[in-house]
Amino acid sequence: MATLRSMPAIAANHLFVRLPPAVQAALRPQLRIVEVTRGQILVDDRQTVTQIGFPLTCMAHIDAPVGDGRYAHTGLLGRHHMIGTHVVHTQPFGARRVTVLIPGYMAVCDLALYRAQFKRSGALRDMLVWLQMHAHRRIGQLAACNATHNLQQRLARLLLQIHYIQDLTVLPIAQADLAHLLGVRREAITRALAEIEAAGIVALARSRIEILTFEGLTARSCDCHAELVYAGRYDYATLNPRRRA
Ligand SMILES: [Zn+2]
């Protein structure tokens, strides 16, 4: 059982601390920190969204329906993102599912509270235009990567991406989840991981991948990680400061 002492603070979410100050002040007293587990569905396209979440130590993946009840991976969400707000920004916009990839903590509050802030704050709406633009770039880069690069390149790109988003060197990820994220069979992931383990790039344990050399991993990766870092603009250095209200 986690104690309050070991729970991360809301400041662990890099997006929350860059929201307009008035929005932060309105949301902060209402935030609750909750623990989420691997495979937990945070947004289900068949159910009404009632809460929004700011990932702290957890990470989630977004999937789009591809028919026959199956879903395919379209993006990752971590400490630079918020979850569930899409129903406020683009209400009629299509189906999606968000599932926990790496278990951990998340700060949540009622969607209605966020919706009221989105109506009230021009600064928040401006910021969302900027965030959506980068989200579109990330999705485009991922689509290009999946259409162009081989599994070894894409696996290295994904491990670098997860490390970058959540600042982890030991990735607590199951091979079955990697197979889903890369759209291949589990056996193909097992072979690809064994190859980079033999090259001394990672050390494998059950549901755990430790990155031993970033140079080795970068050399195996396509250039899409670098492009994703640029496209994602996770440093928020260029965040639109035009309006501050
Ligand atoms: Zn690529």
Boltz pocket constraint, residues with backbone or C-beta under 6 A from the ligand:
constraints:
  - pocket:
      binder: B
      contacts: [[A, 141], [A, 144], [A, 145], [A, 146], [A, 149], [A, 153], [A, 154], [A, 157], [A, 222], [A, 223], [A, 224], [A, 225]]
      max_distance: 6.0
